[in-house]
Amino acid sequence: MRAPVKKEGRGFFITLLVSSGLLIVVLFVIFSKTFTLFTFKQFVVNKAFVSLLPREYTLERTEAIRQRIYTFYDTAGERGVGDAAVYGISRKIQEIMADEAITHEEVESLLKEVDRIEAQS
């Protein structure tokens, strides 16, 4: 009868697997906010939000609104705007878009909220 073969390198493999998993978790925690804001800006603000703005808005007005919100997200960290405020604006945009139509009053309310947050920082 043969003696069982001892598997060498198994401890190294498990250590490598665990450390890789920890690295992924740490990177996710560090970059999750950045990734979330990037995707929100690119897909929600640039595409969906702009397409739902009132039809009577000119192309220039629509672009000015898009650029205003986009700039808010880009400069939030530099201006010291807290995460809660940034995510609050994101929630407000999602609430405005929920009925798949955006009114002039909702746009003005959003822009006033952005101005208020920036004035506080």
C-alpha positions in Angstrom: 0.0 0.0 0.0 1.3 3.4 -0.9 1.7 6.2 1.6 -0.4 9.3 0.9 1.6 12.0 -1.0 2.0 15.2 1.0 1.0 18.2 -1.1 3.6 20.9 -1.0 2.8 24.5 -1.7 -0.8 24.3 -0.4 -0.2 26.8 2.4 1.4 29.3 -0.1 -1.6 29.0 -2.4 -4.1 29.6 0.4 -2.1 32.6 1.6 -2.0 34.0 -1.9 -5.7 33.5 -2.3 -6.6 35.2 1.0 -4.3 38.1 0.4 -5.7 38.6 -3.1 -9.2 38.6 -1.7 -8.2 41.2 0.9 -6.6 43.4 -1.7 -9.8 43.3 -3.8 -11.9 44.3 -0.8 -9.5 47.2 0.1 -9.5 48.4 -3.5 -13.3 48.2 -3.7 -13.6 50.3 -0.5 -11.2 52.9 -1.8 -12.5 53.2 -5.3 -16.2 52.4 -4.8 -17.2 56.1 -4.4 -15.1 57.1 -7.4 -16.5 54.4 -9.5 -20.1 55.1 -8.4 -19.7 58.8 -9.1 -18.1 58.1 -12.5 -20.8 55.8 -13.7 -23.5 58.1 -12.3 -22.1 61.1 -14.2 -21.5 59.2 -17.4 -24.7 57.3 -17.6 -27.3 59.0 -15.5 -26.4 62.6 -15.9 -25.1 62.5 -19.4 -27.7 60.2 -20.9 -30.9 59.7 -19.0 -31.2 63.0 -17.1 -30.5 65.1 -20.1 -32.9 63.1 -22.3 -35.8 63.7 -19.7 -35.3 67.5 -19.5 -38.3 69.5 -20.7 -38.7 69.7 -24.5 -38.9 73.5 -24.5 -35.3 73.8 -23.2 -32.9 74.9 -25.9 -29.8 72.8 -26.6 -27.7 75.5 -24.9 -29.9 75.5 -21.8 -29.8 71.7 -21.6 -26.0 71.7 -22.0 -25.7 74.4 -19.3 -27.7 72.2 -16.8 -25.8 69.1 -17.7 -22.4 70.9 -17.3 -23.5 72.5 -14.0 -24.4 69.1 -12.4 -21.3 67.4 -14.0 -19.1 70.2 -12.5 -20.7 69.7 -9.1 -19.7 66.1 -9.1 -16.2 66.8 -10.4 -15.4 69.5 -7.8 -17.2 68.1 -4.8 -14.1 66.5 -3.3 -12.0 69.6 -3.9 -14.5 71.9 -2.3 -14.9 69.7 0.8 -18.5 68.6 0.0 -19.3 65.6 2.2 -20.3 62.2 0.9 -23.8 62.6 2.3 -24.4 65.8 0.3 -23.1 64.2 -2.9 -25.2 61.1 -2.5 -28.2 63.4 -1.5 -28.0 65.1 -4.9 -27.8 61.7 -6.6 -30.9 60.6 -4.7 -32.7 63.8 -5.7 -31.8 63.2 -9.3 -33.1 59.7 -9.1 -36.3 60.9 -7.5 -36.8 63.5 -10.2 -36.3 60.9 -12.9 -38.6 58.3 -11.3 -41.7 59.3 -13.3 -39.6 59.6 -16.5 -40.4 63.3 -16.9 -38.6 66.2 -15.5 -40.4 69.5 -14.9 -39.0 73.0 -14.9 -39.7 73.3 -11.2 -37.8 70.1 -10.5 -34.8 71.4 -12.5 -34.8 74.7 -10.6 -35.1 72.9 -7.3 -32.1 70.7 -8.1 -30.0 73.6 -9.2 -30.9 75.5 -6.0 -29.9 72.5 -3.9 -26.6 72.2 -5.7 -25.9 76.0 -5.2 -26.9 75.7 -1.5 -24.5 72.8 -0.9 -21.7 74.5 -2.7 -22.3 77.7 -0.7 -21.9 75.8 2.5 -18.6 74.3 1.6 
